[in-house]
């Protein structure tokens, strides 16, 4: 890769000064390909900070359009007309923040049919979705494709965050190790039903961006095997140790899932559709 030009040296000067960062890390960011599933409350700060940091290619996956009720927390869309597809709004904002960033909008819902095409060619995936079927689908696709996944979730005044390396290591958990089965419909309310304090989305999304930069540049210790839980009302942070479940259908000692499954609010189960591991 070519040397950083004068504008880039100025733009990234504060992070280039960091111990262990420097030009090599910046070049790693510029060559990185990242997928963000969801351009809402979590996706907003992720997209903004990754674009600002110099990530070369951002794939933004979201089928929804901007609504007035989004703007309290989905701050990346503040200047977009209502009704604009969120993926397009976020991509426009990312390029405005940093012309070095190639932001690619995908105005579609992640599905079994398109998951491999959308996620197979990236280096890292961040999940900012707001429903369990999509979270299970993202997890399964990332595990089968061998893509690291940064998972975030928010509700009311709380948020949680973890990293699944999906390196098929003996001690590395996946999302199904934490949640073996999708919760029954109505068991956990959505943000639309229960509400969300806007800055909580900003907190968790910003931490997702931090984890992404750590993984892409090789600095620090990613949040692997730990679930960070944040209570914004008391500003209490808890770190819960996670372990691989030997009985996990996907990541266990005797896995029964070898392809993507069926993903509905009624359950996520294995199916015969293949999703071949991809190594690059």
Residue, then its C-alpha position, 0 to 999 in steps of 0.5 A: x500500500x502507498x504511503x500516507x499522503x499529507x492530508x492523511x497524516x494530518x487527519x489521522x495524526x492523533x491516533x498515529x501518535x498512540x503507542x503500538x499504533x503508527x503507520x502500520x496500523x493505519x494502513x491495516x485500517x485502510x485495507x480493511x473491509x467491515x460489515x455493519x448489520x443495522x444502521x440504527x442506534x448501535x450502527x450510528x456511532x460504529x459507522x461514524x467512528x470507523x469511517x473517521x478512523x480510516x476504515x477503507x470499506x464499510x458495508x452497511x446492511x439495513x432494510x429500513x427507512x429513516x423515521x422521526x422516532x429514530x432520530x432520538x438515538x440514531x444520530x447518523x440520520x439527523x440530516x437525512x429526509x424522512x423515508x430515506x433508506x437507512x443504509x443509504x443515509x448512513x453511507x452518505x454520512x460516512x463518506x462526508x466524514x471521511x472521503x477515504x472511506x468507501x461506504x457501500x449501502x445494502x438496502x436489504x434485510x440479511x437473510x439465509x439467501x444473501x448472508x454468505x454474499x454480504x458477509x463472506x468478503x469482509x474481515x469483520x462483522x458488527x451486529x447492531x440488529x434489534x431482533x433475535x432471528x437476525x442475531x442468530x443468523x449473523x452469529x451462524x453465518x459468521x461462525x461458518x464463514x470464520x468471521x469475527x463478530x462484535x455483538x451489541x444489544x441495548x434495552x431501556x437503560x442497559x446495554x451489553x457487548x462481547x466479541x466472538x472470534x469464530x476462529x473455531x478455537x477450543x475455548x472460544x464461545x459463539x452466540x449460541x453458547x450464550x443463548x442456545x435457543x431463541x427466547x419465545x415471542x414476547x419474553x423480551x420486549x423490543x426497544x419499540x415496546x420498552x424504550x431506550x435511552x438514546x445515549x445508551x445506544x451511543x455508549x455500546x455502539x462506541x465500544x463496538x467501534x473500539x473493539x473493531x479498531x483493536x481487532x483490525x489493528x492488532x492492538x489491545x485485548x479484544x472482549x473475547x470470552x467476556x460479556x460486558x454489561x452496562x447499567x447506565x442508571x448507576x453507571x455500573x459495569x460488569x464483566x461476565x466470563x463466557x465459556x464455550x458450551x460443549x453441547x452447543x449445536x454449532x460450536x460444541x464437541x459434536x455439532x449438529x449444525x453444519x449450515x444456516x438454519x430457519x430464523x423466525x420469531x418462533x425459533x431458530x433451528x438448523x436446516x440443510x442449506x450449506x454455508x461453506x467456510x471461507x478462508x482468506 
